[in-house]
Amino acid sequence: MPALNGTKNIYIISRGIQQSPWLFISIIKGEVEKSSKRVNSLILARRHAKQKRFRYSGGSKQ
C-alpha cells in the first residue's frame, strides 16, 4: 500500500504546484535548507568530538 500513498502524495503535490507554484517552491527550498543545516550540524559535532578525543589522548597532533 505505500506505493498508492506515494502516488497520492505526488498527485497532491502536483495540484499544489499548479495552484501556487511559488509558495510550493519556497516550501521545498525551506525543507532542503533545514535538512542540510541538520547534516552540517551533525558533521560539525562529529568533527568537534574527534578534536576532543585528540586533546584528551595527550598527543599534541592537530
C-alpha positions in Angstrom: 0.0 0.0 0.0 2.9 2.5 0.4 3.1 2.8 -3.4 -0.5 4.0 -3.5 0.2 6.5 -0.8 3.2 7.8 -2.7 1.2 8.4 -5.9 -1.5 10.1 -3.9 1.1 12.4 -2.4 2.6 13.2 -5.8 -0.9 14.0 -7.1 -1.5 16.4 -4.2 1.9 18.0 -4.7 1.4 18.4 -8.5 -2.0 20.0 -7.8 -0.4 22.3 -5.2 2.3 23.3 -7.7 -0.4 24.1 -10.3 -2.4 26.3 -7.9 0.5 28.1 -6.2 3.9 27.3 -7.6 6.0 29.9 -5.8 4.6 29.0 -2.4 5.4 25.4 -3.1 8.9 26.0 -4.4 9.7 28.1 -1.3 8.4 25.3 1.0 10.6 22.8 -0.8 13.6 25.1 -0.6 12.9 25.6 3.1 12.8 21.8 3.7 16.1 21.3 1.8 17.8 24.1 3.8 16.5 22.6 7.1 17.9 19.1 6.2 21.2 20.5 5.0 21.6 22.5 8.2 20.9 19.4 10.2 23.5 17.4 8.3 26.0 20.3 8.7 25.5 20.4 12.4 26.0 16.6 12.6 29.2 16.8 10.7 30.4 19.7 12.9 29.5 17.8 16.1 31.4 14.7 14.8 34.5 16.9 14.0 34.3 18.5 17.4 34.2 15.1 19.1 37.3 14.0 17.2 39.2 17.1 18.3 38.2 16.5 21.9 39.5 12.9 21.7 42.8 14.1 20.4 43.1 16.7 23.1 42.4 14.2 25.9 44.7 11.5 24.5 47.7 13.6 25.5 49.1 13.8 21.9 49.8 17.3 20.5 48.7 16.3 17.0 46.2 18.5 15.2 
